[in-house]
Amino acid sequence: MRISEQLIYCTTKIISVLDDDTCATGTGFFMSFNIDKENNQCQPVIITNKHVVEGAKKIIYSVCKSTEDNTPLDQERFEITFKNWKIIKHPDDNVDLCAISISSVDNFTKSNNVHLFRGHFGTDLLIDDEEIKGCSAIEDVVMVGYPIGLEDSYNNKPIVRKGITATHMKYDYEGKKEFLVDISCFPGSSGSPVFLCNESTYTVGHNVYVGDRCRLLGVLYAGPKYNAVGNIVFENIPIKPQSKVPIPTNLGVVIKASRIKELEDIMKNME
């Protein structure tokens, strides 16, 4: 598969069922944490934001099925419901990031001869500081996820959006390990991975390279908004409540990829 096609298999829509049985949606993506290099032991996880699963009594996500020879069956999905799950939260309360262990799901599907096609990456996909130094102030980026819960449900595919970096990745925006992207962001996009994705050619500094490049830059978690205030008038009722309509600024705040490596280190110490 081309890099761009691999990316559309790496995410899943997360449905969080709350205590009052209402549902909230967000985005998660699959990764493999290398928790024991010597024994080649990896832990499959879903990366998402803490607030995507906060207060959920159960979470639901789905994966595309596959044939035994690992050919994706795009119109067939396997739905997984978690009521008790192992979640690794970033210890900093100001870092809205967590990893959900899905090793129990893998054990279940293998024992029941269920074949899934799931794109996933190791932490070697994370952009490092040296690569960031070679990036320009304005880079083309892509974000994969489920804005307002939208997806191609027939083909089990996410929505891909393209934009640019709005602040330079080498700087910590507002002193945090974050940067801004100029992409339309909506509820449901929380937890979406943001990538540098170049096919055929790309540039680093003043040099042009032939080939493909894919680097995970970080995880979307927020976007600044402002409100438009209007009046709703009810006839024959002496009350005029105000409505506040949030208007997106088409900017998103991305947690830098290095924070994902911190989650991997935490999981290593737990094993």
Secondary structure, 3 states (H helix, E strand, C coil): CCHHHHHCCCEEEEEEEECCCCEEEEEEEEEEEEEECCCCEEEEEEEECHHHHCCEEEEEEEEEEECCCCCEEEEEEEEEEECCCCEEECCCCCCCCEEEECHHHHHHHHHCCCCEECCCEEHHHECCHHHHHCCCCCCEEEEEECHHHCCECCCCECEEEEEEECCCCCCCHHHCCEEEEECCCCCCCCCCEEEEEECCEEEECCEEEECCEEEEEEEEEECCEEEEEEECCCCCCCCCCEEEEEEECCCEEEEECHHHHHHHHHHHHHC
